[in-house]
Amino acid sequence: MAAIWFGTFLLVVTASLKASYKFASVFVVAPSFVPAAAATWLASAARPPPHPLALLWLVWAILAGTAWLLALIEPYVCSPTARAQFHLKRAMARTASYDAWRILAEQYDALSGGLAWRSNESDGLCDANLLRSRIASLRALRGAGNMRALMGLLRGSLVRDFAGINNPALFARSMVGTKLVIEEYVAEVAASIAFIAGTEADGGRGAGPSATARSGFSGQGKGMQAAAADDDDDGHGVALAERFEFLWQARQVYGRSAILLSGGGRFGALHTGVLLELFEQELLPRVMSGSSVGAMAASVCAVHTDEEARAMKPEDTLNMNAFEAIDSVASVWRKIRRLYEKGVLMDVKVLQDCLVSNTGHTTFAEAYEQTKRIVNITISGAGLNQPPRLLNYLTAPDVVISSAAVASCAVPGIFEPVPVLEKRPDGSIRPWMESSMKWCDGSLETDVPKQRIAELFNVNYFIVSQTNPHVVPVLDTFTTVRWWTLVKSLVAAEVVHRMEQLRLLHLIPPFFAPLIRLISSIAPSAADAPHGASSPTSASPTPSSARSATR
């Protein structure tokens, strides 16, 4: 079985070589298990190479088909333990909440050895000895009440990759967490920050990173507010102003997190589950960005405070008319007529009405003042010489969020480009910038604008919810077959390398460039395709959308 998949890998690599070097003859000696016809075709120097676009589609089809076939036969060729893991994964895929998913994930870890792996500190994936030493030092200083020394030690500890704790391998083995020593270190750092801020660390579920975000780094905890009314000296020899300055500097040094929501058409409904679960776990970053359908999700978050979100009933507050499926003959005829007359399938006014009813005419500046969320929406110019823009309360404070989201959703051929609107001081609405300028889908050029957001908001850690279906074959997903993960990584690396070569040789269109810059993302499973492709409803998030936050 392994030989078949490895032969497929060699076939893909060889085909990409033939396309990359258009003017060179590539002779390949095919292994014995590759079919003779394929070997003859590969060795033929006289046969013209395939078109680069055809090759890209072929590679994608091979990867997707191989992954689907492997998933189909996996439960019938694996050991009893692996079969039990397979059934647990299927049960996890049917859960509708993180709590239910975690219970099954813990059972999965018990079978796969993930629980024992979390306790092992000798595998060299991180510097466990340094972490243990730093935990002991922080705990001793906090216990002694030596706040000034504790602040000095924390300055050297607040680094994203301290002791190697950001090693990707630390988050690829267990389904429910990483090494226990890392979790203990994060909890101790959070407790130390809470001690400096004058608050008590959450002894429950929030003793980790979420507690850090809620207390020390925010600088707005109850203890800090209460301390503002006290004397400058809090009894530990450190003035309140000095403590506040330390917390502000620590946040700047440590950096911020942001969540980026990609495009993906109707698959964008899966963003709902990611945002919902992060919000319920009190881990939703203040900085968020949306492109195309991701801009719709981000715009709704932009105008609602945490208190409003907790009290929100989706069936009463969200207008989902733009997603209602209309399969009548008249609807199909209208789409054909619209395509013939205007070159687009859908009526953009329906999308505009949907977003205005959900977000009103709120501007980026007004939304920031109301919720303190930093929402970014990407748009692309409809003309040839218009660069893409990242809109937020700094770059476009008076722009109406709903108009920016509509523009970001205007996929060429689906919706017509639209002008972005701004609100004047007297409350009137007018086109932003030049009245004749129109904008379209933001995901065409900047699906996940990491660099610009990092520059503007000191972001150095990104959560990417990627719902574009064409990227699924090259993204890592959890599987019990370890060798398949290696083969898929090799194939993906080879495809990305060859695509970069084709781009440099100008053999592929410019809009394929984003495929080369894909980053690790939360991606939908193939099993979610029927749910993601269906129209969302206002009643509640679909089970698949809630599950997407757990991957």
N, C-alpha and C positions, 0 to 999 in steps of 0.2 A: 504493500500500500504506500509506504513512504517513497518507494522508487517512482511511483506514478506521479505523486505531487512534485517530487524533485525534477522529474522530466518535464512537467508543465512549467516549472520555474525556468529551466534552461531554455525552453521554447520561447517564453516571453522575453528573456534577456537577449536571445539571439535575434528575435524579430525586431526588437528596439535598436539593436546594433545596426541592422540593415537599413532602418529608416534614418538613423542619425547620420551615418556616413553615406550620403546620397550618391556620391561619385566614387565610392570605393567598393571593391569586391570583397565580401566577407565570406570566408570558407569555414564551415563549422562541421566538425565530426560529431554526429549525433550519437548518443548512447543507444545501446541495443534495444532498450525498452521504449524508445520513441518510435512511432509508426514509420514504416519505410517511406510512405508517401510524403510525410512531413519532412523526413530527412532529405529526400530528393529535392523538395521545394526549397529548403533552407540552403542547400549546397549549390543551387542554380545561380550562377553569377549573371546569366543572360536575362533572367526574369527581372522586370523593373520592380523597384521597391514599392511598397504600398504607400498611399497618401498618409501623411502624418496624422490627420484627423481620424482616418479609418483605424490607424494603429492605436490611437488613444482609446477609442471606443472598444477595440478588440481586447486591449489590456484590461480595461475596466470590466468587461463582460467575463473574461477568464477569472479575474480575482473574485468577482461577486459569485459566479457560478461555482467555483471551487469551494468558497466559504459555505455556500448553501449546501452543497453536496456533502461536505465534511460534517456539518451540523446534522444532516439527515441520517447519516450512517453511524454517527458517534455512539449512540446508546446501544447499538447492536454488536459492536466490536470491542468494547472496553471492558475492564474488570468490574466485578460487583461493586467495589467502592466507587469507581468512577461513574458507574451507572446510578448509584445513589446520589452522587454529586450532580449528575445531569438532571435527575428528577427534582432535586432541591432548587436548581437554577430555574427550572420551568415554573416551580411554585413561586419563586421570588419574582419572576416576570409577570405573575398574575396579581401581585399585591398592589394595593392602592394607597399605601402610606409607608413612610420611612420606618415607623416603629414595627410594623408587621414584617417589613423586608429585613430589618436588622435581626429579628429573632431567627429567621431562616438562615441569614448570613452567618450567624454564630454557629449554627449547626453545620453549615458548610465548612467553616474553618476547622471545626472539630474533626471532620472527616479528612480534610485536605492537609492537615498539619499546620494550618495557619496560626492556631492558638499557641502551639509550641514554638513556632517561629518568632512570634512576638516577644517571647521571654528570652530568646537566645541573644546574648550580647557579644558573642565572640565571632560573628561572621564577617566583621570588618566593613559592613555597609555604612556605619557611622562610628564616630569616636565615642564609644560608650563610657570609657574611663574619664574623658573630659567632661561628659555630661554628668556623671555621678559626682565628680569633684565640684562642679559648679552648683549642682543641686544642694550639696552639703554646705557650701559657702553661703549661698543665698539664704538657706534655711537658718543657719547659725546667726547671721547678721539680723535677719528679721526677728528671730526669737530674742536677741539681745536688745532690740530696739535701736540699733545703730543705723539710723536712716541715712546719714551722709555717706557712710561707707557703702551702704546698700545701693545708693544711687550711683556711686562710682563704679561698682561691680556690674550694675545693670547696663551701663553705657557700653561695656564691651560684650554684653550678652545679647543685645537687641540687634542681631544680624540674621537675615533670612536663612542663611545656610550655615549657621553656627554649628560646628562639629559635624558638618556634613548631613544635617537633618533634612535637607531638601533633595537628597539623592532619589531619583525616580524609582529605583529598585525598592525603596522603603515603602512604597505605596502600591506595589504591584503583586504582593504576595497574599496578604490578608484582606478579606472582604470588609472588615469592620474597623480597621485601624492600622496603625503602624507599630513600631517597637514600643513596648511599655515604658522603657527608659525615656524615650522622647516625649511621650504623653506626660510622664511625671515631671520632666523638665519644663514643658510648656505650662503645666499647672502651677509649678513653683514660681515661674516668672510672672504669671498672672497674679498670684497671691502677693508677690513682692510689690508689683505696681499698685495693686489695690491698697496695700499697707501705706505706700507713699501718698496715694490720693486721699487717704483717710476713710476708705470704705472697707467693708468685709468681703472677701472673695466668696463667690457663690459656691456653697458646698455641694450643690447638686450637679446637674448636668452641665452647668456653666462654669466649671472650674478650669476650663481650657481656653482656647483662643477667643471664644465668644465672650467670656468674662473680661478678657483684656479689652475687647472692643467696647464693652458696655461700661467699664469703669475707668481704668487708667488712661487709655489713649484718647477717649472722648473728652476727658477733662471736664465732664459735666455730671459726674456722679453725685449722688445725694451727699456723700461725705465731703466732697469738694465744695459744694454749695453751702453746706452747713459751716465748713471751716472758714468760709469767707467772712462770716460774722464774728469769728473768734479773734483772739490776739494773733499777731504775726507769728509768734513762736508757739508751736503746738506741743511743746514738752519734749521733743526729740532734738532740739537745737537747730532746726531747719525752719526758716520762715516760710509762710504760705506762698509768697511770691516766688521764692526760689524753687519750691516744689512744683508750682505751676509751670515755671519756665523749664524745669527739667522734663516734665511730661510733654510739653509742646515740642521740645527739641528731640525727645525720644521718638515721637511720632514721625517727625521729619526724617530722622535717621533710618527708622525701620521701614518707612514707606507705606503706601496704601495698597489695598486690594481693589480690584474692579471686576465686574462681570460684563462680558461682551456677548450679545445675542446676535447670531448670524441671521442671514436670510434663509429661505428654504420653502417658500410657498405655504401650502397648508400644513406641511410638517412643522412650521413655526408654532403651531399650537402646543408643541412639546415644551416650548419655553415656559409655559404656564406652570408646569410641574416643577421645573427648576427653581423659578422665582418663589413659588408657594412654599416649597420645602425649606429653602434657605431662610425665608422670612419666619416660618414657624420655629426653626432652630436658632433664630436670632443671629444669623450669619450673613444676612443679605448686605453686601457692600453698599456704601453710599454712592459710589461712583459706578455708573452703568452706561452701557452704550448699546444702541440697536441699529441694525441695518435691515432695510426692506421690511419683512414681516416682524423681525425683531424690534424695529422701531415702534410698532404698534404696542407691543408688550411694555417696552420702556416708557412710552408716553403715558400709559395708564398708571404705571408706578410713580411717574413724575408728579402727578397732581393729587395724590392721596397720602395723607400722613399715616403713621403706624396705627394710630387710634382709629382712623377711618377704615383702614384696611382690615383691622380685626373685627370691626362691626359690619363690614360689607357683606351683603347677600348678593351673590352674582346674578341671580335671576331677577333681582329688583333694580340693579344699578348698571349692568353692562348691556349695551345694545350690540347684538351679534348678527344683525340683519345682513350685513355684508357677506357673511359666510353661509347663509342659507342656500341650500341646493335647490335650484329650479330646473327641472328636467322637462319642461313642457316644450312642445314643438315651436311655439311662439318665441320662447326664450332662445332656442337654438337658432331660429331664423334671425332674431335680432342680433345675435353675436356674429352670424355670417354677414349680415348687412353692415354692421359696424366695422368688421374687419375689412370689408370691401371699400367702404367710404372713408374710414379714418385710419385704417391700418392697425387697429387694436381690437381685442376681443371683448373686454369688459368695460363697463361704464364707471369711470372714475368718480362720478358724483355719488354713487352708492357708498364707496369707500370714504369719501369726504364726510358724508352725513353720519356714517358710523363713528368716525373718530371725533367729530365735533360733539356728538351726543355723549360720548364717553369722557372727553377731556375739556370740552368747551373751547373758549378762545384764550386760554391761559398761555402766557408767554414763558420762555425759559427763565427769565428773571423772577417772575411772579411765582412760578413753581418752586424755584430754589428758596425763595423767602418763606414759602408756605411749608415745605417738607424738608428742606436742607439736603435733598438728594441732588446729586450732580448727574444729570441725564444728558447724554450725548446722542445725536442722531446724525448719521452720515447720508449725504446726498451727492449725486454726480451730475455734472452739467450735461444738458441735452445737446449742446453744441460741441464741436470738435476741439475748441480751444478753451473750454471751461474746466478748470481743475476741480477735483472733488473737494467738498467742504465738510468739516466737522462742526456741527452747530451745538452750542451749549450756552449757559448763562454768561460766559465770558466773551465768546466770539460772536454771539448773536442774541443779546439779552432781550430784544423786543420782538423776536420772531415768534409767531404763534406755533405752539408745539404740534397741534393737530395738522397744520399745513405742512410742516417739516416731515411728519410721519407719512402723510399721503405722498409727498414727493419721493421719499425714500422707498415707498412701496410700488412706485410707478415703473414696473418692469417693462422694457421696450417690447412692443407687440402684444402686451397684455393690458396695460393702462397707458394712456397718453401722458406725456410730460405735463407738469403743472407748475404754476408760479408758487413761490414761497411767500407767505404773507407776514406782515409785521403790524404791531399795534402802536398807533400814535399816542402821545400823551393825552389827547382828548378822547381816547377810546375808539376811534375809528380805525378801520382795517384798510391797509393798502399793500400793494406788492412790495416785496423786499428787494432792495437794490434796483436795478433797471426793470421797468415794468414788463419789458418784452422777454426777459430771461426766464427760461423754464428749466426745471430740474427733474431728474428721474432716479431710478433705483440706486441706492447708496452701496449695495453690495457688489456692483459691477467692478469697482476699482478698490474699495476699502471695506471689505466685509467685516474684518476685525481690526480696527485702527489702533493697534497697540502702541506704536511709536508716538503718535500725536497725543494720545491720552497720557502716556507716561511723562511727556514733556510738560503738559499743562497742569497735571494734578499729582505729581510725585508718586505715580503708580509703578510698582515693580513686581506685582503679583497679579496674575490674570486667571479668572475662571471663564472659560469659553464654552458656551452652549452652542454646538454646531449641529444644525438640523438639515443641512444640504445633503440630500441622499447620495449624490455622486461621490462623496468623500468617505462613505462608510467602508469600502474595501481596503482603504489604506490606513484606517485608524485602528489602534489597538483595542481589542475587546477581550474580556476575560474568557478563557477556555481551559478545559482540563487537559488538552493535548499540548504539551509544552513545545514539542518540536514544530508544531504548526505555527506557533507564535513566532519562532525564529525564522521559518521559511517566509511567512508573510512580511516580516520586517525586512528581510533581504529583498523580496520582490518590490515592496514599497520604496525602499531606498534606491533600487535600480531604476524604477519608473520615474521617480523624482529627478534623479541624475540625468536620465535621457531626455526628460521634458525640458530641463534647464539647457541642455545642449541644443535641442530643437528651437528653443526660444532665442538663444544667442545666434543661431543660424537663420533666424527669421522664417522658420518653416511652420510655425504655428501662429494663429492670431493672437493679438495682445490680450484678449479677454481670458486666455488660458493661463496667464501669469499667476492669478491668485491660487491656482491649484498647486503651484510649486511652493507657495509660502504657507501651506497648511501647518497649523500647530496642534499640539495635543488638545483634544476637546472632549466635552461630554457629548456623545453622539447617539442618535437613536439606533436601536437594534432593528434588524430586518423584520423581527416579529412585530415591531410597532408600526410597520408600514401601513397596514389597513386602518389603524387608528389615526395615525398622523395625516393620512391622505383624506380622511373624512372631515366633514365640516364640524367645527367645534360648536358646542351649545353653551348657553348661559347658565345652565343648571349647575354644573360643577365641572372641574377639570376631569378629563378622561383618566382612567387608570394608567394608561400609557404615559400621559403627560406627568402624572405624579411619580411614576417610576423613573422617568428620565433624570430626576434629581438624585437618584441613588447610585448612578453609574459613575 
